[in-house]
Amino acid sequence: MLSFRPMTILRGVILALSVLLFAGPGYAADASVEAFYGVFQGETTYLTATGAKKRGISVSFSPVADAMPGVEGVEVSWTTLSKRPDGTFNSKTHDAVFVPADPAETIFVAVKSSGGVEDISKLEKAQGDQKDDDKIDASRSPKDPRGTAPYLWGRIQDNTFSIYVVVVTEDGGYEIQIYNRTLTEEGMTLVYSRNRAGEHLKLLEAFLKRKEG
């Protein structure tokens, strides 16, 4: 009859666990940005003060040849479609162009966004409406962060492309919106969260199917 010492058994267990850890998904390579290229569509149901509502969601990832001089980027465009009480539909589209911020192309910084352009134009118009006597030399005074363009960046981790949007609120606090889009065999899952200074405001989950062609 064979006999095993407790220490021998313990070493075997440790070795087996080590093999599982190094072979597990935690050590899998992150997806490439090209894996996200395409159009994804779906819908989600969310609760409001007046009951449950449906919202159509679509997102597209596409390459941008010259996002910056000599640098290829990726444009992410997402649209939400909701039905108003009067039966009409409300559609909102946001888009942003990202370029890699690291050689591994897992961290991305936005170089252009629809929200940023809109916010900046409003700020410039407000400054333009001021009288010359009321204008302040921006180079000699701090800039009020409220109402300015949001700060966006992206990250690829495993099969998830996350986009973070940070804005400064009117009371001087902050709000962060996070879009986690995870690739699946049929398309991708979306988890959207919105928080203000640590307070949870909204959470949406949806499955988006990859559009063929």
C-alpha positions as CSV (number, residue, x, y, z in Angstrom):
1,M,0.0,0.0,0.0
2,L,1.3,3.4,-0.9
3,S,1.4,6.1,1.7
4,F,1.6,9.9,1.2
5,R,3.1,12.4,3.7
6,P,0.9,15.4,4.5
7,M,3.7,17.7,3.3
8,T,3.8,15.9,-0.1
9,I,0.1,16.3,-0.5
10,L,0.2,20.0,0.4
11,R,3.0,20.6,-2.2
12,G,0.9,18.8,-4.8
13,V,-2.1,21.0,-4.0
14,I,0.0,24.2,-4.2
15,L,1.4,23.1,-7.5
16,A,-2.0,22.3,-9.0
17,L,-3.4,25.7,-7.9
18,S,-0.4,27.4,-9.4
19,V,-1.0,25.8,-12.8
20,L,-4.7,26.8,-12.7
21,L,-3.8,30.4,-11.8
22,F,-1.3,30.8,-14.6
23,A,-3.6,29.1,-17.1
24,G,-6.7,31.1,-16.0
25,P,-8.4,34.0,-17.7
26,G,-6.6,36.5,-15.5
27,Y,-3.5,35.9,-17.6
28,A,-5.3,36.0,-21.0
29,A,-4.2,38.8,-23.4
30,D,-6.4,41.8,-23.7
31,A,-8.5,42.1,-26.8
32,S,-7.2,44.2,-29.6
33,V,-9.1,47.4,-30.5
34,E,-9.8,45.9,-34.0
35,A,-11.9,43.2,-32.3
36,F,-14.5,45.8,-31.4
37,Y,-14.8,47.2,-34.9
38,G,-18.4,47.0,-36.2
39,V,-22.0,48.0,-35.3
40,F,-23.9,46.6,-32.4
41,Q,-27.6,47.1,-31.7
42,G,-30.1,46.2,-29.0
43,E,-32.4,47.6,-26.3
44,T,-32.8,47.8,-22.6
45,T,-35.7,48.2,-20.1
46,Y,-35.3,50.6,-17.2
47,L,-37.5,51.9,-14.4
48,T,-38.6,55.5,-14.1
49,A,-41.0,57.4,-11.7
50,T,-43.8,56.6,-14.2
51,G,-43.0,52.9,-14.7
52,A,-40.8,50.7,-17.0
53,K,-39.6,52.1,-20.3
54,K,-37.6,50.7,-23.2
55,R,-34.7,52.4,-24.8
56,G,-33.0,51.4,-28.1
57,I,-29.2,51.4,-28.1
58,S,-26.6,51.2,-30.8
59,V,-22.9,51.6,-30.8
60,S,-20.3,51.5,-33.6
61,F,-16.5,51.2,-33.5
62,S,-14.5,52.3,-36.6
63,P,-10.9,53.1,-37.4
64,V,-9.8,56.7,-38.0
65,A,-6.7,56.9,-40.3
66,D,-5.4,60.3,-39.1
67,A,-6.9,60.9,-35.7
68,M,-3.6,62.7,-35.0
69,P,-0.8,63.3,-37.5
70,G,0.5,59.9,-38.3
71,V,-1.5,58.2,-35.5
72,E,-4.5,55.9,-36.2
73,G,-7.3,56.1,-33.7
74,V,-10.8,54.7,-33.2
75,E,-14.1,56.5,-33.3
76,V,-16.8,55.3,-31.0
77,S,-20.4,56.5,-31.7
78,W,-23.3,55.6,-29.6
79,T,-27.0,56.4,-30.0
80,T,-30.0,56.0,-27.6
81,L,-33.6,56.1,-28.8
82,S,-36.5,56.5,-26.4
83,K,-40.2,57.1,-26.9
84,R,-41.9,60.2,-25.5
85,P,-45.3,60.2,-23.8
86,D,-46.8,61.8,-26.9
87,G,-45.7,58.9,-29.1
88,T,-42.7,60.7,-30.7
89,F,-39.2,59.5,-30.4
90,N,-36.2,61.2,-28.9
91,S,-32.8,60.3,-30.3
92,K,-29.4,61.2,-28.8
93,T,-26.0,60.5,-30.4
94,H,-22.6,61.0,-28.9
95,D,-19.3,60.2,-30.5
96,A,-15.6,60.5,-29.6
97,V,-12.3,59.8,-31.3
98,F,-9.6,58.1,-29.2
99,V,-5.9,57.5,-29.8
100,P,-3.7,55.0,-27.9
101,A,-1.9,56.5,-24.9
102,D,0.4,53.5,-24.4
103,P,2.4,51.2,-26.7
104,A,0.2,48.2,-25.7
105,E,-2.9,50.1,-27.0
106,T,-4.9,49.4,-23.9
107,I,-5.3,53.0,-22.6
108,F,-6.9,55.6,-24.9
109,V,-7.4,59.3,-24.6
110,A,-10.1,61.3,-26.4
111,V,-8.8,63.9,-28.9
112,K,-12.3,64.8,-30.1
113,S,-15.9,64.4,-28.8
114,S,-19.3,65.7,-29.8
115,G,-20.0,66.7,-26.2
116,G,-16.7,68.6,-25.9
117,V,-17.3,70.5,-29.2
118,E,-20.8,71.5,-28.0
119,D,-19.6,72.6,-24.6
120,I,-16.7,74.6,-25.9
121,S,-18.8,76.4,-28.5
122,K,-21.2,77.4,-25.8
123,L,-18.4,78.7,-23.6
124,E,-16.9,80.6,-26.5
125,K,-20.3,82.2,-27.4
126,A,-20.8,83.2,-23.8
127,Q,-17.4,84.8,-23.8
128,G,-18.0,86.5,-27.1
129,D,-21.2,88.1,-25.8
130,Q,-19.3,89.8,-23.0
131,K,-18.3,93.4,-23.4
132,D,-14.6,94.1,-23.7
133,D,-14.6,95.8,-20.3
134,D,-16.0,92.6,-18.7
135,K,-13.6,90.2,-20.3
136,I,-10.8,88.6,-18.2
137,D,-7.4,87.7,-19.4
138,A,-7.5,83.9,-19.3
139,S,-3.7,83.6,-19.1
140,R,-3.7,85.6,-15.8
141,S,-6.7,84.1,-14.1
142,P,-7.9,80.5,-13.2
143,K,-10.5,78.9,-15.5
144,D,-13.8,78.0,-14.0
145,P,-14.1,74.3,-14.5
146,R,-18.0,74.3,-14.4
147,G,-19.7,74.0,-17.8
148,T,-16.5,73.1,-19.6
149,A,-16.0,70.1,-21.8
150,P,-16.0,66.7,-20.1
151,Y,-12.8,64.6,-19.8
152,L,-12.9,61.3,-21.6
153,W,-10.5,58.3,-21.7
154,G,-10.8,54.6,-22.6
155,R,-9.4,51.3,-21.5
156,I,-9.3,47.8,-22.9
157,Q,-9.1,45.1,-20.2
158,D,-9.8,41.5,-21.2
159,N,-12.7,41.7,-23.6
160,T,-14.1,45.0,-22.3
161,F,-13.7,48.4,-23.8
162,S,-14.5,50.9,-21.0
163,I,-15.1,54.6,-21.6
164,Y,-15.0,57.0,-18.7
165,V,-16.6,60.5,-18.8
166,V,-15.9,63.0,-16.0
167,V,-17.6,66.4,-15.7
168,V,-17.6,69.1,-13.1
169,T,-21.0,69.9,-11.8
170,E,-22.5,73.4,-11.1
171,D,-21.9,73.0,-7.4
172,G,-18.2,72.2,-7.9
173,G,-18.6,68.5,-7.4
174,Y,-18.0,65.8,-10.0
175,E,-20.0,63.3,-12.0
176,I,-18.6,60.2,-13.7
177,Q,-20.3,58.1,-16.3
178,I,-18.8,54.7,-17.2
179,Y,-19.7,52.6,-20.3
180,N,-18.4,49.0,-20.0
181,R,-18.8,47.2,-23.3
182,T,-17.8,43.5,-23.2
183,L,-17.5,41.4,-26.3
184,T,-19.4,38.1,-26.5
185,E,-19.8,35.4,-29.2
186,E,-23.1,37.0,-30.4
187,G,-22.2,40.7,-29.9
188,M,-21.5,42.6,-26.7
189,T,-23.0,43.4,-23.3
190,L,-23.3,47.0,-22.1
191,V,-23.3,48.1,-18.5
192,Y,-23.7,51.9,-18.0
193,S,-23.4,53.6,-14.6
194,R,-23.7,57.2,-13.6
195,N,-22.4,58.4,-10.2
196,R,-22.2,61.9,-8.7
197,A,-19.6,62.3,-5.9
198,G,-20.0,58.7,-5.0
199,E,-23.9,58.7,-5.1
200,H,-25.4,56.2,-7.5
201,L,-27.8,57.8,-9.9
202,K,-28.4,55.3,-12.7
203,L,-27.5,51.8,-13.9
204,L,-28.4,50.3,-17.3
205,E,-27.7,46.9,-18.7
206,A,-28.2,45.7,-22.2
207,F,-27.2,43.1,-24.8
208,L,-26.3,44.4,-28.2
209,K,-26.1,42.0,-31.2
210,R,-23.4,42.5,-33.8
211,K,-24.9,43.7,-37.1
212,E,-23.8,41.6,-40.1
213,G,-22.3,43.2,-43.1
